[in-house]
């Protein structure tokens, strides 16, 4: 009898404790996880709501100290509307509101305020709380204030192509992410406001288990990115200065951690203001770093040389007889200056950017082996970056039965990649032969400590670490001795880099323009343990033929900024003069 009584007491205690735990857990989700949503619902009890009640997760930059800085968030304020049936004197109403809403125009206002039988006409949106409070004190008949929320980008133009923006779909009613991260993570950023109106107890006992124990990721996340705002701002200023000096049609740049593929900065020009893009050129919305393909020219040569070294077809000391030109399948290729250098080693192919030398490397390893290495570098596929509308590379020439197409591909002509695709392949040289997965998003945060780390495609090895270190030494030598005659180097730091000047294919005929070029530049440092990979490109800059003339100084300025900003210690002692 006593044992049955004790059992019942224990059972009741267990039930009481279990119910208490469930209630505590539910309270946690109400106050912490969904606290902001319930606050907004409470607000609606005393302020009229407009139909413009956007509810969406935020996007954050990550500062170098790990703190989060808002890139996209929600702002709140008022929609100002008129009820013409309650307005006796439209002119008086206009004059009173004009002092607080200077952008309203007289004739359209009077027309709206005078509509017979109409009870709702909007005259202003996104009105600040301060102005809304002043309008409210006027207590004017027929003037209504309705709470609204809208998307706000604190950085305005900062990382515009990467962040993207919201817009209406083809139906004119559905608002969603249209570009950048806003589009790629649209499903994760969305929030379902309907969930707040469920019966409390039904929600308690039907959903609490799934909220606590389910592995499924709920909607309504904040997206944390790898973009560092100060680095992003600096890179955008670099592009602005470059555009002012060289006036390209398009320019772009990427700064990436080559070990992880995390993109610290991504900039493109022309750009636009995320908060005021209605008058911008719609062509500027597309991200050329992901949505355009280009023939990059000589920056491809380090990939060719690395493949030849890894295949043991050549070494830095291997020599060939440079005549200034070579013939393949009846087609002629030539060096940029049409001049021969005689018998020279592979190091000079990198130093002097010789097309015939890159083609010689393909000859030595064979076209099949060359193609296999470019497949390993990821040249023949999309990167899978978390940005929309990535374009596939144009690499049909790497399927040709003729040697000529492989020879031209060896120095970056006849194949076209996206800038992010080209950057990924080259970053493998910085990452000791392993191809990284470029990405912008790093984590989804749902509140209440519920986070989801974003995963990316597994890294894969393209060449051995030894081969990568060999090509790195060759690139460092080129910077120290040949880049602007050796005057561009920073003696205390090892920097691996290469320029690229590519002819631009004609749009209306076969062949290439003889006066239009694409300038590109890539580099990484400290070269033997890289912290940063930098990629720069510009389409049709004017005033200089070669990329070394237009991009060397912007690249080196960026290197110096990163050294100072991140306090990167020197990796070598300065050489004696």
C-alpha positions in Angstrom: 0.0 0.0 0.0 2.8 2.4 1.0 4.8 1.4 -2.1 1.8 2.2 -4.4 1.3 5.5 -2.6 5.0 6.4 -3.0 4.9 5.4 -6.7 1.9 7.6 -7.3 3.6 10.5 -5.6 6.7 10.0 -7.7 4.7 9.7 -10.9 2.8 13.0 -10.1 6.1 14.7 -9.3 7.6 13.5 -12.6 4.5 14.8 -14.5 4.6 18.1 -12.7 8.3 18.5 -13.5 7.8 17.5 -17.1 5.0 20.0 -17.6 7.1 22.7 -15.9 10.0 22.0 -18.2 7.7 22.2 -21.3 6.3 25.5 -20.1 9.8 26.9 -19.4 10.9 25.7 -22.8 7.9 27.3 -24.4 8.4 30.5 -22.5 12.0 30.6 -23.8 10.8 30.3 -27.4 8.2 33.0 -26.9 10.4 35.5 -25.1 13.8 34.8 -26.7 13.5 33.0 -30.0 10.3 34.8 -31.2 10.4 37.8 -28.9 10.8 40.4 -31.7 7.9 38.9 -33.6 5.5 39.0 -30.6 6.7 42.6 -29.9 5.6 43.6 -33.4 2.3 41.8 -32.9 1.7 43.7 -29.6 2.6 47.0 -31.3 -0.2 46.3 -33.9 -2.7 46.4 -31.1 -2.3 50.2 -30.7 -1.1 51.3 -34.2 -2.8 50.7 -37.4 -0.8 48.4 -39.7 -0.2 49.0 -43.4 -0.1 46.2 -45.9 3.7 46.8 -46.1 4.6 44.6 -43.1 7.8 43.0 -44.3 9.2 40.3 -42.0 12.6 39.0 -42.9 15.9 37.9 -41.4 18.9 40.2 -41.4 22.3 39.9 -43.2 25.5 40.6 -41.4 29.1 41.5 -42.3 31.8 40.0 -40.0 34.4 42.5 -38.7 38.0 41.3 -38.2 37.4 41.0 -34.5 34.4 38.6 -35.1 31.7 41.2 -34.3 28.7 41.4 -36.6 27.8 44.5 -38.5 24.4 44.9 -40.2 24.4 44.7 -44.0 20.6 44.3 -44.4 18.0 44.7 -41.8 14.4 46.0 -41.3 13.6 49.6 -40.7 10.2 50.8 -39.3 8.2 53.9 -39.6 4.9 55.0 -41.1 2.9 55.1 -44.3 1.0 58.4 -44.5 -2.4 58.0 -46.1 -5.5 60.1 -46.8 -9.2 59.4 -46.4 -10.7 61.9 -48.8 -14.2 61.5 -47.4 -13.0 63.1 -44.1 -11.1 66.0 -45.7 -13.0 69.3 -46.0 -10.2 71.6 -47.1 -7.5 69.8 -49.2 -5.4 73.0 -49.5 -5.2 73.5 -45.8 -4.3 69.8 -45.3 -1.6 70.1 -48.0 -0.1 73.2 -46.5 0.1 71.6 -43.0 1.7 68.4 -44.3 4.1 70.1 -46.7 6.3 71.4 -43.8 6.8 67.8 -42.6 6.8 66.0 -45.9 8.6 68.4 -48.3 8.6 65.8 -51.2 4.9 65.8 -51.6 3.8 67.6 -54.8 0.8 70.0 -54.8 -1.3 68.9 -57.8 -1.1 65.1 -57.2 -1.9 65.7 -53.5 -4.9 67.8 -54.2 -6.1 65.2 -56.8 -5.9 62.4 -54.2 -7.4 64.4 -51.4 -10.4 65.4 -53.5 -11.5 62.0 -54.8 -15.1 61.5 -54.1 -16.1 58.3 -52.4 -12.4 57.2 -52.0 -11.3 56.2 -48.5 -7.7 55.4 -49.0 -4.8 57.2 -50.9 -1.2 56.8 -49.9 0.9 60.0 -50.1 4.2 59.0 -48.5 5.9 55.9 -47.4 8.9 55.1 -45.2 8.3 58.1 -43.0 10.5 58.2 -39.9 9.1 57.7 -36.4 10.1 61.3 -35.6 8.2 62.8 -38.5 5.3 60.4 -37.9 5.0 61.6 -34.3 4.8 65.2 -35.4 2.1 64.4 -38.0 0.2 62.6 -35.3 0.2 65.7 -33.1 -1.6 67.7 -35.9 -4.7 65.5 -35.4 -5.9 66.3 -38.9 -9.1 64.8 -40.1 -8.6 62.4 -43.0 -4.8 62.0 -42.4 -3.9 58.5 -41.2 -0.6 57.0 -40.0 0.0 53.3 -40.6 2.9 51.4 -39.2 5.1 49.8 -41.9 8.5 48.0 -42.1 10.9 47.9 -45.1 14.3 46.6 -46.0 17.2 48.9 -45.1 20.8 48.6 -46.1 23.0 50.6 -43.7 26.0 50.5 -46.1 24.0 51.9 -49.1 26.4 50.9 -51.9 28.7 48.7 -49.7 28.9 45.2 -51.2 25.8 45.9 -53.3 26.4 43.1 -55.8 27.1 40.5 -53.1 24.2 41.6 -50.8 21.5 42.1 -53.5 18.1 43.5 -52.8 14.3 42.8 -52.6 12.0 43.5 -55.4 8.6 42.6 -56.8 8.1 39.6 -59.0 6.4 39.5 -62.4 3.0 39.4 -60.7 3.7 42.8 -59.1 2.6 41.6 -55.7 5.2 39.1 -54.4 8.3 40.6 -52.9 11.4 38.5 -52.7 15.2 38.6 -53.1 16.1 39.4 -56.6 19.9 39.6 -56.6 22.8 38.5 -54.4 22.5 36.9 -51.1 19.0 38.2 -50.7 18.0 35.9 -53.6 20.3 32.9 -52.9 19.1 32.7 -49.2 15.6 33.9 -49.9 14.0 30.8 -48.4 16.1 31.0 -45.2 15.5 34.7 -44.7 11.7 34.5 -45.1 9.6 34.5 -41.9 6.1 33.1 -41.6 4.1 35.6 -39.6 1.1 33.2 -39.5 2.8 31.1 -36.9 2.2 33.7 -34.3 -1.6 33.3 -34.4 -1.8 29.6 -33.5 -3.7 28.6 -30.4 -1.1 28.7 -27.5 -1.8 25.3 -26.1 -2.2 23.6 -29.5 1.2 25.1 -30.4 2.6 24.1 -27.1 1.8 20.4 -27.4 2.1 19.9 -31.1 5.2 22.0 -32.0 7.4 22.1 -29.0 8.8 18.6 -29.7 9.7 19.5 -33.2 11.2 22.8 -32.1 13.5 21.1 -29.5 14.3 17.8 -31.1 13.9 18.1 -34.9 17.0 18.4 -37.0 15.1 20.4 -39.6 16.1 24.0 -39.9 13.3 26.5 -39.4 12.7 29.5 -41.6 13.5 33.1 -40.5 17.2 33.0 -40.3 19.8 35.7 -40.1 22.7 35.2 -42.6 26.2 35.8 -41.4 28.7 36.5 -44.1 32.5 36.4 -44.3 32.6 40.0 -45.8 34.7 42.3 -43.7 33.2 45.8 -44.1 36.4 47.8 -43.8 38.2 45.6 -46.4 35.1 45.8 -48.6 35.1 49.6 -48.4 38.8 49.8 -49.2 38.4 47.5 -52.2 35.5 49.5 -53.6 37.6 52.7 -53.2 40.4 50.9 -55.1 38.0 50.2 -58.0 36.7 53.8 -57.9 40.2 55.2 -58.2 41.0 52.7 -61.0 37.9 53.7 -62.9 38.8 57.3 -62.6 42.3 56.7 -64.0 41.6 54.1 -66.7 37.8 54.3 -67.6 37.0 50.6 -68.1 33.6 49.3 -69.1 33.6 46.9 -66.2 35.9 46.4 -63.3 35.8 43.9 -60.4 37.8 42.5 -57.5 37.8 39.7 -55.0 39.8 39.3 -51.7 39.6 35.7 -50.4 41.1 33.5 -47.7 42.7 30.9 -50.0 42.6 28.3 -47.2 38.9 28.4 -46.6 37.5 30.0 -49.7 35.8 32.7 -47.5 35.4 35.9 -49.5 36.4 38.9 -47.4 35.5 41.5 -50.1 33.8 41.4 -53.5 33.4 44.6 -55.5 32.3 45.4 -59.0 31.8 48.6 -61.0 29.5 50.1 -62.1 27.6 49.7 -58.8 24.4 51.1 -57.3 22.7 52.2 -54.0 20.8 49.4 -52.4 18.4 51.9 -50.7 17.8 53.9 -53.9 18.1 51.8 -57.0 15.0 52.8 -58.9 16.9 55.2 -61.2 20.0 52.9 -61.6 20.9 51.2 -64.8 19.3 47.7 -64.5 22.4 46.3 -66.2 24.4 47.2 -63.1 22.4 44.9 -60.9 24.0 41.7 -62.3 27.2 40.6 -60.6 29.9 40.4 -63.3 32.2 38.4 -61.0 29.7 35.6 -61.1 27.4 36.3 -64.1 30.0 37.1 -66.8 32.7 35.0 -68.5 35.9 36.4 -69.9 39.1 35.3 -71.6 41.7 36.2 -69.0 45.0 35.8 -70.9 48.3 35.4 -69.2 47.1 34.8 -65.6 46.3 31.3 -66.9 50.0 30.6 -67.5 50.8 29.7 -63.8 48.1 27.0 -64.0 49.7 25.6 -67.2 53.1 25.7 -65.6 51.9 24.2 -62.4 50.3 21.3 -64.3 53.5 20.7 -66.3 55.6 20.7 -63.1 53.2 18.4 -61.3 53.1 16.0 -64.4 56.9 16.1 -64.3 57.0 17.3 -67.9 59.0 20.4 -67.0 60.9 22.0 -64.1 61.8 25.7 -63.6 65.2 24.9 -65.2 63.8 23.2 -68.3 64.8 25.1 -71.4 63.2 25.6 -74.9 64.1 27.6 -78.0 61.8 30.6 -78.1 61.5 31.8 -81.7 58.8 34.3 -80.8 56.2 32.2 -82.6 55.0 28.6 -83.0 52.9 26.7 -85.5 50.2 24.2 -84.5 47.7 22.6 -86.9 48.5 25.3 -89.4 47.7 28.1 -87.0 50.3 30.5 -85.7 50.7 31.7 -82.1 53.1 34.4 -81.0 54.5 36.2 -78.0 52.9 39.6 -77.1 55.8 41.4 -78.8 56.3 38.9 -81.6 60.0 38.6 -80.5 62.0 35.5 -79.8 64.4 35.1 -76.8 66.4 32.1 -77.9 67.1 29.2 -75.5 65.6 30.1 -72.1 64.3 28.3 -69.0 60.7 28.0 -67.8 61.3 30.7 -65.2 61.5 33.2 -68.0 58.2 32.0 -69.4 56.6 33.3 -66.2 58.9 36.4 -65.9 58.3 37.6 -69.4 54.9 36.1 -69.9 55.7 34.2 -73.1 52.9 32.5 -75.0 55.2 30.2 -76.8 56.6 28.9 -73.5 53.1 28.1 -72.2 52.4 26.2 -75.4 55.7 24.3 -75.1 54.6 23.1 -71.6 51.4 21.7 -73.2 53.5 19.9 -75.8 55.7 18.3 -73.2 52.8 17.0 -71.1 50.3 16.2 -73.9 46.9 17.7 -74.5 45.0 14.9 -72.6 47.1 15.4 -69.5 46.7 19.2 -69.8 42.9 18.9 -69.9 42.9 16.6 -66.9 44.7 19.1 -64.8 42.4 21.9 -65.8 39.5 19.7 -64.8 41.2 19.2 -61.4 41.6 23.0 -61.1 37.9 23.4 -61.6 38.3 25.4 -64.8 35.7 23.3 -66.6 32.8 23.7 -64.1 30.9 26.2 -62.0 32.2 27.0 -58.6 29.0 26.5 -56.7 29.4 29.9 -54.9 26.4 31.0 -52.9 25.3 33.7 -55.2 22.7 33.4 -57.9 23.0 33.1 -61.7 26.5 31.7 -61.8 27.5 31.2 -65.4 29.1 28.0 -66.7 32.6 28.4 -68.2 33.1 28.3 -72.0 35.7 25.6 -72.5 34.7 23.7 -75.6 38.2 24.3 -77.0 39.5 21.9 -74.3 37.5 19.1 -76.0 39.1 19.7 -79.4 41.1 17.1 -81.2 43.6 19.7 -82.4 46.6 20.9 -80.5 46.1 24.5 -81.5 43.1 25.0 -79.2 45.1 23.7 -76.2 48.1 25.9 -77.1 45.9 29.0 -77.0 44.1 27.9 -73.8 47.5 27.5 -72.1 47.9 31.3 -72.2 44.3 32.1 -71.5 42.8 32.7 -74.9 39.9 30.6 -76.4 38.5 29.7 -73.0 36.3 32.0 -70.9 35.6 31.8 -67.2 33.8 33.8 -64.6 36.1 35.9 -62.4 35.2 33.8 -59.4 35.9 30.7 -61.3 39.3 32.0 -62.4 40.1 33.1 -58.9 39.2 29.7 -57.4 41.5 27.9 -59.8 44.4 30.3 -59.1 43.8 30.2 -55.3 44.7 26.5 -55.5 48.3 27.6 -56.1 48.1 29.6 -52.8 46.4 26.8 -51.0 49.3 24.4 -51.6 47.5 22.6 -54.5 44.1 22.3 -52.9 41.1 23.9 -54.7 39.0 25.9 -52.2 35.3 26.4 -52.3 34.6 30.2 -52.6 31.6 31.3 -50.5 30.1 34.4 -48.9 27.7 33.0 -46.3 29.2 31.2 -43.3 26.3 30.7 -40.8 22.6 30.9 -40.4 21.4 32.2 -37.0 17.8 31.6 -35.8 17.9 33.2 -32.4 18.1 31.7 -29.0 21.5 30.1 -29.7 20.2 28.0 -32.6 22.9 28.3 -35.3 23.6 26.3 -38.5 27.1 26.4 -39.9 27.0 26.4 -43.7 28.8 23.6 -45.4 30.5 23.7 -48.8 31.7 21.2 -51.4 34.7 19.3 -50.1 38.1 20.6 -51.1 40.0 18.6 -53.7 43.6 18.4 -54.5 44.7 19.6 -58.0 48.5 19.3 -57.7 50.9 18.3 -54.9 52.0 20.7 -52.3 55.5 20.5 -53.6 54.4 21.5 -57.1 52.4 24.4 -55.7 55.4 25.6 -53.7 57.5 25.4 -56.9 55.2 27.6 -58.9 54.9 29.9 -55.9 58.6 30.4 -55.9 58.5 31.2 -59.6 55.8 33.8 -59.1 57.7 35.4 -56.2 60.8 35.6 -58.4 58.7 37.3 -61.1 57.5 39.9 -58.7 61.0 40.5 -57.2 62.8 40.8 -60.5 60.4 41.6 -63.3 57.2 43.3 -62.2 57.8 46.9 -63.2 61.4 46.1 -63.4 61.5 44.8 -59.8 60.5 48.2 -58.4 57.1 47.0 -57.2 58.2 44.4 -54.6 57.9 44.8 -50.9 61.3 43.6 -49.6 60.0 42.4 -46.2 57.2 40.2 -47.7 57.2 37.4 -50.2 54.4 38.1 -52.7 53.4 35.8 -55.5 51.7 37.5 -58.4 51.0 37.5 -62.2 49.5 40.0 -64.6 47.3 39.1 -67.6 46.6 41.1 -70.7 44.1 39.4 -73.0 42.7 40.3 -76.4 39.0 40.7 -76.5 37.0 38.6 -79.0 35.0 40.4 -81.6 31.3 40.3 -81.1 30.4 40.5 -84.8 33.1 38.4 -86.4 35.8 35.8 -85.8 39.1 36.9 -84.3 40.0 39.6 -81.8 40.1 43.4 -81.7 43.6 44.8 -82.0 42.9 47.8 -79.7 40.7 46.4 -76.9 42.0 44.3 -74.0 41.1 42.8 -70.7 43.5 43.5 -67.9 43.8 41.1 -64.9 46.0 40.6 -62.0 46.2 38.0 -59.2 48.5 37.5 -56.2 48.7 36.1 -52.7 50.8 36.7 -49.6 52.7 35.9 -47.5 53.5 33.7 -50.5 54.5 30.5 -48.6 51.7 30.7 -46.0 49.1 32.9 -47.6 46.6 34.8 -45.6 45.0 36.7 -48.6 44.4 36.0 -52.2 43.6 39.1 -54.4 42.0 39.0 -57.9 41.5 42.1 -60.0 40.2 42.6 -63.6 38.9 45.3 -65.9 37.3 45.1 -69.3 38.6 47.6 -71.9 40.5 50.0 -69.8 41.9 53.0 -71.9 45.3 54.7 -71.8 47.6 51.7 -71.4 48.0 48.4 -73.2 49.3 46.1 -70.5 47.8 45.1 -67.1 51.2 45.6 -65.4 50.7 49.4 -66.1 47.2 49.6 -64.8 46.9 47.1 -62.0 50.3 46.8 -60.3 50.0 49.9 -58.1 46.4 49.2 -57.0 47.4 45.6 -56.2 50.4 46.7 -54.1 48.3 49.4 -52.3 45.8 46.7 -51.4 48.6 44.4 -50.1 49.9 47.2 -47.9 46.5 48.0 -46.6 45.9 44.4 -45.6 49.3 44.1 -44.0 48.6 47.2 -41.8 44.9 46.4 -41.1 45.6 42.8 -40.1 49.0 43.5 -38.6 50.7 40.8 -40.8 54.3 40.3 -39.7 57.1 40.2 -42.3 58.0 36.8 -43.6 61.5 37.6 -44.8 64.3 40.0 -44.0 64.8 42.9 -46.4 67.6 42.3 -48.9 70.7 44.5 -48.9 70.6 47.2 -51.5 
